[in-house]
């Protein structure tokens, strides 16, 4: 229960880290005296970030005060079960007469629903941009194409695909160029319950250029991902967010905090020292290399030219297309395209 409670004065960045460690996607909010105040979900945090462009604030700015809870002397297990299922919520706090949390009821505790929990199907396709050289992973990529770099007993691209097949997605388009014959041979040899279609670049066309060959292939929004991006997030939520906001492109972005390990000198206008800030930290939303794209966006991509996704977004914005961002937790994303993250992936996957 301790891992599901967060103090109201803690930062929402800390809350995101706590949420990453639980599958419930919800925390119970208490004050510094331990009194119950409300609940906080990952959705609450995400909405606040998108509206206010800031996650250096406390939980007090974000949490929900009007939520469902039960008094200890009024607990009705059957009623709690029904509420959890009907309202599709993660937990219900139990409060004593002193307004302190004495128990947190979840699906797991009730031993109901969680064992039979099914992920809703997603009826869409995925494009995996797998044509790059993977120079950051040399010397591995001197021998193997980056998508086939091993992580334990699987290849990188198999892990990425499995994240989507969990939602019953069955069709994958792979754009290939560097060591393309090896990639094709690999997929011809393995047993799989999904379909792969290859889009071959005769020359490198950047991070979005090969999408030109897929014009007319899609009738609904589809995922595009780099072949070194592993994301452990609810793709249904991302897809619904894209549709609800009527976006043309959604950029899946990760919260990242960086610390400068030095004292930073801030100057006055005349050049004199104002103050020194010791080891400041900064928070950013970082592009993960995964997107949801509407089919009409492909018409913006020029033929046979190097064209990156940043170019596509810039052009789409100039055409007044609506571009959105979906923030995910820092620990929900691993960029396997660099050695430190590759080592991290081996440890956590």
N, C-alpha and C positions, 0 to 999 in steps of 0.2 A: 504493500500500500504506500510505503514511503516514496517509491519511485514515481508515483502517480500524483503527488502533491507538490505544488510549487508556490513559493511566497509571492505575494502581490508586488513586492518591490524588486524582484529579479527581472533581468532583461528578457525581451522576447527572443533574443538570440540564444540565451541559455535555455529558454523554453523549447526552442526548436531542437536543440541538442538532446533534451530530455525526451521529446516526442519521437526522435529517431530511435531511441532505445526501447520503445514500446510499440506494439502493433495496434494499440487502441486509438491512437491519434487524438487523444483527449487527456487533459490534466485537470485536477481539482485545485482551485485557487484558495489559498489561506492567507491571513495576514501574519504579522510578525509574532502575534500571540497565539497563533494556531487556530483562530476562529475562521469558520467557513465563509467564503465570499462569493464563490461562483465556479464557473468552469472555463477552460480555454482549449480550443481545438486548433489543429493546424490550419483549418479553413479560416478561422478568426484572424490568425496571424497573417495569412496570405492576403486576405482582403485589406487588412490595414496597410500592409507594405505597398500594395498596388495603388491604394488611394492616397497614401501619405508619403510614399517614396522614402521611408525611413524605418530601420529596424533597430536603432539605438535608443529605444524607449523601454519603459518598464511594462510589465504585465498589466499594471493598473490601467493603462490606456486602451487595452485591447480585450480584456476578458468579458465574458457574458454574465451578467448578474441575474437575468431571468431564465433560470433553467430548472430542470426537474430534480427534486431530492425528496427523501423520506426521513421523517423523524424515527428515531430508534424504536419507540413504542408503537409505531404505526406501520411497521414493515409488513408488506404483503408480497411474498415471493412470486406468486403466480401473476400478480398485477405487474410487478417489476419485470418479469419475463416478457409479458405482453408489450409493455412500453418499450423495452429494449429492441424487440423485434419490429413492432409496428412503426416506431419512429426512427428506426435504424440509427440508434445512438450507441456509443461505446460503453458508457458507464453511468451509474446512478449513485451519488454519495448518500450515506446514511449519517444523520446528524443527531447528536444527543441534546439534552435540555440546555447544555451550556454553549450550544452552537459550535461544537467541535466535531470534526469528522472522526467517526469511530469505525467505519467500514466503507469500502467502495465495492459495489456490486458490478461485476462484468459478466459477459457471456461465458468466459472461461470458468469463472467461479461457479456459475450456475450449471456448468457442464451441458450447455444447450447451445445449439446453433453453430458454435465455432467449429465443431468437428465436421459439420455438414456444410460449412460455408463455401459458397461457390462464387468465383469471380464472374461478373457479368461479361458476356461476350462483346467484343468490339468488331463491328462489321466495317473494316477498312483495310488498307494495304500499308506496307512499309517499304521505303526506299533506303537502302544502306549504301552510303558512299564509300566504296572500298577500293578506289583506284589509286590512292596515294602510295608514296614510297616508304613512309614510316621511318624517315631518317633519324628521328629521335630515339628509335629503338635499335639502331645498329649496335653490334654486328648481327643480331638476330635476323634483321630484315635484309641483310646481305644474302641470306639463304632462303628465308621464307617471306611471303607477303604478309604484311601486318595483320590482316584478318585471321591468319592461321597461327599466330603466335600462341603457344600453349599456356593455359592457366590451369594448373593441376592436370586433370585428365580430360579437359575439353579445350577447344580452341576459343579464341576471343569472340569470333563471329557466332559460334554456337551459343555462347552465353547470352549475347545480345539478342539473338533470335528467340531463345527460350523465354526471355522476359516478355516478348510479345505473344508467343504461342500460348502462354498461360491465359491469355484473353481470347483464345481460339482464333487468332489471326493466322491465316493460312497462306497468304501470298506475299512474297518478298522479291523486290527488284534489287539486284546488286549491280552497281556501276563499277566496272573493273578496267584496269589499264596495266599497272605494274604487276608482273608475274601472273597475268590473267589465266594462263593455261593451267597453272598449279591450282588456282582457286576453283576453276571449272572441274578439274579432275577430282578434287576433294569432295565436292558436292555430288559428283556422279557415283562415288564409292560408298558414301555413308547412307544409312537407313534414316529416313526422315518422314514425318507426317505433314509436311508443308511443301509448298511449291516455290521453286526459285527460278527467276527469269534474269538473264544476264544482259546488261547494257554495256557494250564495249566501247571505250574511248580509244580512238586511234592515236590520240596524243592527250596529254594532261590538259584538262579544261577547268581546273580550279574546283572549289568546294561546292559549286552549284551548276557549273557549265553543262555537265552530263545530263541534267534534268531536262534539257531541251529535247532529248530523244524520247521522253515519256509524255509529250503533249498528246492529249486525246485518250490516255490510258485510264484516267480516273474520273469518276462522277461525283465523288464526295471528298472531303478533306482527308489527307493521308499523312502519315508520319515520315519524316526524313531524319536520318541519324548518321553521324560519323561512325566509322567502324572501330573507333577506340573509345566510344562513350558507353559506359554501363550505368544505367539509371534504375534504381530500385524505388519506384514511385507508382502510385495508382494511375495507370494510363487512362482509365475510364474518366476519372476526375479531370484530367488534363483535357481530354477530348470534349467533355461536356462544357468545360470552361470556354474552350475555343468556340463552340457552337453558340453558347448562351450569349457571349460577348459579340457575336457576329464578326469575328476576326478573319482576316485574310491570311495572316501568318501569326502563329504563336511561337515565341522563343521560350524554350524551357531554360530557366536560369537558376543557378545555385547561389545560395548565400555563402560568401567567403569573407573571413576576417583575416586581415594581415597586420602584423606588428613590425614596426621599424625599430630595430634593436639599438637605437641611438637616441640621444637627446636632440630634439629638433629646435633650431634657433628661429624664433619669430621676430621679425624686425619692424621697427617703426617706419613711417614714411620717409624720415630723414636718414635712414640707414642705421640708426642706433638699435641696440638690442632691446626688445620689448620683454620677452621672457623665453625660457627654455622649457619645452614640453618633453618630459622623459618618456621614451619608448611609447609613443602614441600608437593606437590601433585604429584601423580604418575598416569599415564594412562596405562590401560591394555586392551587386548581383552580377554574376559571371555567366557568360554564354556557355552552355554545356555542349553545344554542337548537335542538339536535338530540336526538332521543330515540328509543328503541324502546319500544313500548307494547303490552301485551296487550289483546285485544279486550274482556275483561270490565271493564277500567278505565273504558271509556266509559260504563258504567252509573252512574258516580259524578258525571257532569257534569250540572248542573241545566239545565232548559230555559229558553231565552230570558233568560238572565242573563249579565252580564259575569263571566267566569270565566277566570282566568289559569292558566298551567301551574304556577306556584308554589302556587296554591290547590289544584290537582288533586293535586300531590305531597303537600301537607300533609294533605289529606283521605285519600289512599291510605295514608299512614303511620298516621293515626289508626285506620284499619281493619285495621292490622297487615299490610298488603301489603308485600312485600319490594321495596325500591327500591335500585338499585345505581348505581354510577358507572363509566364506562369512560374512563380518562385518555388523552388524545392529546397529541402534541407541540405546543408553542406555534406553530411554523411551519406546522402542518398545518391551521390554522383561520384564515380571514379573515372578519371581520364587516363586510360591505360596507355596513351600515346607517349608517356614519359616514364623514365625508369623508376622514380620514387613512387609514382602512382601504380606502376606495374607491380612493384613489390607489395604495395598495400593491397592490391587486388588479390594476390596470391594468399595473403594472410586472412582476408575477410570472406572470400568466396568459397 
